[in-house]
Amino acid sequence: MAKPSALNHDERTVPGTHQKALQINLDPLRYGTFAEIGAGQEVARWFFKVGAAAGSISKSMSAYDMAVSDAIYGRCKRYVSRERLQSMLDYEHGLNLERLRPSRGDSTAFFAFADTVSARNFHGTNECHGWMGVKYQAHPRDDDSQIIIHVRMLDHENSLQQEALGIIGVNLLYAAFFLHHKPELMLESLLDNLSTERIEIDMIEFAGIEFRHVDNRVMSLKLVQVGLTGAAMFGPCGEVLQPSEVLRKRPILVERGSFRPVTKVNIDMVRSARESFAAEPEVEGAQIVELMEITMRNLLVTGSIDLSDFLARADVLAAAGKTVLISDFFEYYRLAAYLTRYTSEPIAVTMGVASLFDLFKEQYYTELEGGILEAFGKLFTKDLRIYVYPHRDEKGLLRTVENLEMAGDMRSLYRHLVERGRIKQLGNFDEGVLHIFSRDVLKRIKSGDCSWECMVPPEIAEIIKRRRFFGYQEAEVPESVLAR
């Protein structure tokens, strides 16, 4: 169920869109350009409508024709893209500084606002989304700062999408100018006077002098935490990623985990699954997207999010070269629905035996009228398969898809999915790592038992020790050894 606004606004009064636009127009510091492609000049229109626009607008333009747009901003592969937005911001902000800084640079903080948007077409067949950003000076003569967002417009009418676009553009400018010292509050304010039924923000990136201390991975986490999107993504270098640009028309492999820390089992599981997935006839030769997913439920297991713990997980995944997906999709069928939004190619999920047992627990599906059958219908409707990593129990028996015993009323459903090839056993696993469990590794890290180091990849061990992640304690050297 969508929320009426991005967050609980108890700590601040939420100004109306008219009030925000007028406050910007009346601010003697702010002066700049609006450049908008697609969906009309919906953001600039607010500033003209509220009055006093001459105080803030140096130029307003829209280059709808592709040839005209290319002549101004240079050629690009896609017009509704981050690449096009960045070229618009750079070009327009540069022109303001070149033309106006000599005469009024000491008293003016210049800005360039831009968006490039694909709103609902006449037939309703296109993806309704857009890129929006502002490049600006927080103070006169200041170095530049920048905020970029990607939005999905969820209204079913073009006019309503345009209206929502105008409101979120005003919110973005207001946040940049008046809330820049509080990035988390900026993020929360983006859906003021809107709802998550109308707009989804699935990517945000802060850059420049004002945001030099902002970690965009934390901002990605906050997007999901406050309900602005169901999932956010960042790459191994900490760069924020827009999901559709990464996932579009590509096969996807997901491993869900806590990654506290990444162990040899995690790495072997995704390697094994990738090899099996790549060998499938419908996948062979395609470029697979590999995602390591952390759910909000996992991050909130102690009741609140520990940012240092989250960043430690992000850093060890980065050391392993992995792309991270943070999601609010505890149920796998919701994760599948999210991924199929972006691709029609096959999707694979890899999990251990314990997670497979959990998948068949009916208590997780009580909110669905059709219970587990409805959930599995949604999960396996598309070309999705589950690869199962084995488990060696305390008796030394290897638990696999073939010898698992589900509860009586789930046994037939389980066998049906196995026989149809929707649940598959991984065979190319490393027997030598089956004894490793993340919780055991974490316990050894905290206790100073150095035996954990052989349970994780070398690059992971190095970063844990160097950065003292997960309560790392150096092993005590016995006095008898020191005496030597």
Secondary structure, 3 states (H helix, E strand, C coil): CCCCCCCCCCCCCCCCHHHHHHHHHHCCCEEEEEEEECCCCHHHHHHHHHCCHHHCEEEEECCCCHHHHHHHHCCCCCCCCHHHHHHHHHHHHHHHHHHHHHHHCCCCEEEEEEEEEECCCCCCCCCCEEEEEEEEECCCCCCEEEEEEEEEECCCCHHHHHHHHHHHHHHHHHHHHHCCCCHHHHHHHCCCCCCCCCEEEEEEEEEEHHHCCCCHHHHHHHHHHCCCCCEEEECCCCCEECHHHHHCCCCEEEEECCCCCCCHHHHHHHHHHHHHHHCCCCCCCCCCEEEEEEEHHHHCCCCCCCHHHHHHHHHHHHHCCCEEEEECCCCHHHHHHHHHCCCCCCEEEEEEHHHHHHHCCHHHHCCCCCHHHHHHHHHCCCCEEEEEECEECCCCCEECCCCCCCCHHHHHHHHHHHHCCCEEECCCCCHHHCCCCHHHHHHHHHHCCHHHHHHCCHHHHHHHHHHCHHHCCCCCCCHHHHHC
